[in-house]
Amino acid sequence: MPRMIVIGYGNPLRGDDAIGWLAAQKLSEKFQDPQITIIASHQLTPEMSLSLSEHEKALFLDSKAGARVGRIQARSIHLKKDTPVGTFSHEVSPEGLLAQSKLLYGKAPKAFICTMECEDFELKEGLSAKAEDNFQRYLKAAEEVIFQK
């Protein structure tokens, strides 16, 4: 298995926004493999570009506002020549982090993102009932990407 980094992000005090963060926590309990680095973070930060450059594969875990609550989507992320590196500010995207990794360190891993459509992003701890009902399916989708060649 190639060295892999999993970055789950979201705010655990904003309801379903926590889905990526919670998934990263659960996966870190399950996987004790030195080939897999798992990070749970409130948000993506520019400093993560160094960690990305040190791995061959990356998986980002996040929630997504959407009408089809519980819909899970896993897809690859492809950098284009015009992918903006972004500013070093509060809002950083997976694509921007990968572009920063490529620009600053000369390489970026093969990357994927796994999202689940959610509906409740209000100030509160815990997932909505619909997100909770689909959480195990979300973890399974993330694991499928982890073990995909």
N, C-alpha and C positions, 0 to 999 in steps of 0.2 A: 504494500500500500504506500503511495506517495505521501510525503509529509503534507498534512492538511491543517488548515485553520478554519474554525467555525466561529462566526461572530453573530451572536443573537443580540438584538438591540430593541429597545423600547422602554417606555416609562412605566414602572410597576405601580405608579400612583395615578395612572390614566386608564384604568379598565383594560380593555382589549389591546391597548397599545403595548402591553407587557408580554404579548404572546412570544415574540422572538427572544426576549430576555429570559422568560420562564423556560422556554425550550432549551436554551443554552445551559441553564442550570441543571435541568433534568438530564441532558446528554452528558454533562460533565460528571454526574453521579454514576452514569452507566458505563462510560468509556474511560478506562485508566490506561490508555495506549499512549506511549511517548511519541508516536507518530501523529497524534491528533492534539492540536492546541484548541481549547474551547474558551471563548471569552463571552461573558454576559456584561453588557454595557447599556447605560441609559441612552447613549447616542453614539454615532460613529464620530471618531476624532481623527484629525490629520496624522497623529502619531501612529495610528494603526497601519499606515502605509509601509513602515519598516517591517512590521510583523508579516504583512502580506508578501513582501519581497523575499522572505525567508522560507516560504512554503510553495509547493508545486500546485496545490489545489485549495480553493477557498469556497466556503458556503456562508452566505448571509441569510439570517432568519429575521423576518419582520412581519408586522401586520399591515393590512391595507384596508382602507375604507372601501366598502362596496355593498351593493344591493344583494349579492348572493352570499350571505353570511355562511361561513364554513367552507366556501370554495377554496381549495388549496391549489396553488400553482407553483411548480418548480421549473425553472428555465435557466439556460446558460446566459452569461453576461459576456458580450463581445465588445472589446474596445475598438473604437474607430479612430482614425487619425485625428478627427476633430472633436473627440471626447474632451469636454472641458475639465481641466484639472481642478477648477473651482478655487474659491478663496479659502483661506484658513480661518473659517468662521464657524458659527453655530451650526449651519446646515451643510452636512457633507453626505454625498450619496455613495453607494457602493462603486458606481462607475467612476466617480471622481477620485475615490481612494485608490482604485486600481490604476487610474491614469497618473496619480501622484507617485505611486510605487514605481511605475515604469519610468517616469521622468527623473525621479530622485535616485533610484537604485538600479535602474537599467533592466528591471524585470518585474513582471506581474504574474500571479498564478492563473491557471485556468479557473474560472469562477462561475458560481451558480448562486441563484437566490431562490429561496422558498418563502412564499407569502401565503397568508390566509386572510380572506376577506372577513372583516369584522364590522361591528356597528356601534359599539359603546366605547367612546373615548373620553367619557366624563371623569372628573376628579373622584377617584375611588380606588380602593385596593381590590384585586380579584377580577377574574374574567367574567364576562356575561355568561348566562346559562348556555347560549348557543355556541360561544367560543369554547367553553369548557367541554361541551358535548363532542366537539371536533378536535380537541387537543391531542388525543392519542393518535388520531389519523395524521395530524400535522407532524408529530414526532416520527411516525413511521415514514412519512414522505421525506423528512430530513435524513433519516437513516439510509433510505434508498439512495439518496444523492451521495452520502458519505461513502457508501460501498460501491458506487458506480465506478467503473473503470474509465 
